[in-house]
């Protein structure tokens, strides 16, 4: 990594975006990177739109504001596309990772981004329901992020997830989340 990577997360409260933003940052920290992870809340109720931010760099990070020109945009709920300009400010060589049942070409057309922006889709909600039994798409979306961007290696994501979740969840739930990461890593599609 030779630059500052900025990730903006769009989700609804309860989907685990803040946890995902921290998981990516903590995983990058394991690699010796400098990190930031922060939420931006509106009304604090389940289902309310929210943003979270992650910065990863090999040099100290000297900015502490919200991210307006992200390298990567992660969208955990495609219904936000109707009300939020999720691609606002994205860099020309950026990437969008979208939790959706749309295929990559449909998502690219819907997002209306330049051809230089990579668009990746994954049914993270479907994977979460299949693996952990709940529509909390955060761990699968991190698996897709790892595959599409390489910001954090999937093996280290799983290591950090095991350590972090081991303090809160049963081994069965940890294994289900690890499986969701693997599935998303394999199933993500790009256009």
N, C-alpha and C positions, 0 to 999 in steps of 0.2 A: 504494500500500500504506500503510495507516494503522495497522497493528497488527502484533503479533507473530504470525507464522504458524508453527505447529509441526507437523511431519510425522514420523510414526512408520512405519518400514519393517519389515515382517515377511517373512522369506525363509529359504531354506536356503543354507548356505555354498556358494559356487560359482555362484550365480545373479546376482551382480553388484549386490546391494543397496547395499553400501558405496560402490561406484563411482557408482551412481545417486544416492545421498544427497549425495555430493560434487559430482556434476555439477549437480544442482539448486542447491546452495549456490553453486558457482562461477558459474553462470549469473546468479543473483540478484546476486552481487557485481558483475558487469558492468553491472548496472542501478544500482549505487550503494547497494545494500542492505547492511545488516549481516548477517552469517551465522554459523552454526555447523553443522558436520557431524561426527558421531561414530558409531562402531560400538559395539555391545555384543555380545561373543562369549561363547558357551558353549564346548563342546568344539570345538577348531579342526580340524574335519575336514569334508570335502565332504559335504553333505547334512544337516549339523547345523543345527537352527533357530538363527536369529540375529535381532537387532534392530539397526536403525540409526536415527539421528535427524538431522533437519535443522530448523534454525530460520532464519527470514528475517524481517527487520524493517527499518523505515525509521529506527529509533532504536537506539542501542547496546543490546546484549543483555546483561543483567546476571545471568541465570540460567545455570547450568552443569551442571545435573543431567539425568537422563533425562527423557523426555517422558511424563507420565502422563495428560494431558488434551489429546490432539492435536486439531488442526483437521482434519487429513487423515491417514488410514491407508492405506498402500499395501501390498498383499499380493502377493508375487511367486510364491507357491505355494499353491494352494487346498487342498492336503492338510493344511496347517497348521490349517485350520478344525476338524479333528478333535481337535486337541490344545492349541491356543492360543486364548485369548479375544482375538482380534485387535481387537475393537471396545471393549475395556475402556477406560473413561474418555473415549471420544470425545465431543466437544462436541455439543450438541443440533443445531447448524447445520453439523455436520461433513460430511465426504465420505470414502467408502471406495472405493478403486480396486483391483479384484481381477483378477488374471491367472487366467482360467478359461474353460472352454468353456460354462459355464452362461450363460443369458440373464440380463438385468438383473433381471427379476421373480423368477426362481429364486434368484439370488444374494441379493436383498433378503429373501426368505423364509428362506433358509439363515442369513443373518447376524442376523436378528431384531432389526433396529435401528428406532428410531422413524421415522415418515414424514418428519420434518424432516431426517434424515440422507440425503444424496445417495449413491446406490450406482451405481458405474460398473463395467462389465466390459469386458475386452478379452482376446482370446486372444493374449497377448504371447508365450507360448511358441511357438505356431503361427507367428506372424509372424517370430520369431527364427529358427526352423528354416527357414522359406521364404527369408529374406533373408540371414542370415549363416551358415546351415548348422549351427547349434548351438543347443541349448536354454538360451540365456542371455538371459532376458527383460528385462534392465535397461533397455536403450535404448528398446525399444517402450513400456515402462511409463512412462517419462519423457515420451514423446510423448502418451500418454493423460492423464497428470497435467497437462501443459500445457493441453490442451483442456478438461478438466473443471474445473480450478481457476483457471487464469490466473495462477498464482503466478509462473511464468516463461514468457515468450513462446517459441513453438516456433522462431522464427527465431534467437533468441539461444541456445536449447538446441543447435541444429544448429551454430551458429558455435563455441560452446564445445566441443562434441563433436569437431568437426574439429580444433580447436587441440590439445585434450588427446590425442586418439587419434592425431593426426599424428606424435606423438613415438614411438609404439609399434607402429602397424599400417600395413599397405600401404594405398594409395589405394583399392584394391578393397574392402578390409574397412571402411574409413571410409565409402565410398559405400553399402555394404550396411547399415551401421548408420544412416546418414542416411535411407535408404529405409524402414528399420524404424520410425523415429520418425514419418515421414510417414504410413505405413500405419496405425499405432496412433492417430495424431491424427485420422485420417479414420474409422476403424472403431470407436472406443470408443462404447459404448452406455450410457445412464443410465436409472435407474428412480426 
